[in-house]
Amino acid sequence: MLPKSRILSALLLGLGAMLLAWGLLAPHFLHFDGRMPLDLEHTTYSLRDEKAKTRLNQDPDGRVLDAPVTRQLHAEFKDPVDVNSVTVRMGVTTMRESRQADLDRLITASVWSYRLDRFTGLPLTPATVADQPASPTRSVPVDALWVKFPANAEQITYQVFDDTLRKPVPANFAEELSIDGRTVYRYHQDIEPTNVALGYAGPFNTTTFKDGEKGFLFHSGTRDIFVDQHTGMVVDIHEKFDDFYGTAKGEKKEQVLLFDAQLSDTDRAALVQQAASINDGSTIALLNKVAVGVGLVVSIVALLGVFGVGRRKAS
């Protein structure tokens, strides 16, 4: 019959093996690493400017209204989905608050769909975009972040998508902030006046001025994106746009959109709280390392006991 010490050592060896297996294998089938959850409650970003200036697209004289404008970005996560990726459907609308019919109040609207890497936030496919009623969709390469930044975001420059230009714009790290106890990074985009019509054809990308000269839509402004550092979730956006019709040389002639807005305090607080509820993996990673360390020590001690190393021989 085996001595009790050897039986105990054998049990300890089993325990050590279990701890080692858990610490080494758990990261491969349990994902607590800040990747995009699929059940987020807050996925709408509403930016409202009470004193915006917008051009009436249907007015032949290009009359400009002073009226509140809301720009809204709404994300939905849809099938097909797997542990690493998901299909994202992004709706972007800019709407004027006035007594006009809904179609006249709508300034711009587009719907984007593409595959997204749930951890890095990078696109895995080109996007299909619909921006005109009853018109065919187009394929547009995104090649940049938009809905989400990488988990454990860095103090570097990221390429972030601009839906008006339909191309990436550098977003430079600007500062580190603390919002409701969370570490938040602010990234800043400067958009120099850019001729949108040179990038793609659109119904409002060109116009004709009263003197008969052809005009082009120019997009310009700044954007600040506030990102929860641990999860990469966007928790606030501040946009200042000056879009106008100008000559081929960029001379401004007619205002199209003058917009300065950010999220409300309530929406920002909800997004920060939501980011705090997402497990970024740091605690789990530490526990896995502890499990490997303890399992290794227990296994070594148990092996010594099983083989009787260090035990005195009977006289």
Secondary structure by P-SEA (a helix, b strand, c coil): cccaaaaaaaaaaaaaaaaaaaaacccccccccccccccccccbbbbbbccccccccccccccccbbbbbbbbbbbbbcccccccbbbbbbbbbbbbccccccccccccbbbbbbbccccccccbbbbbbccccbbbbbbbccccccccccccccbbbbbbbccccbbbbbcccccccccccbbbbbbbbbcccccccccccccccccccccbbbbbbbbbbbbbbbccccccccbbbbbbbbbbbccccccccccccccccccaaaaaaaaaaaaacccaaaaaaaaaaaaaaaaaaaaaaaaaaacccccccc
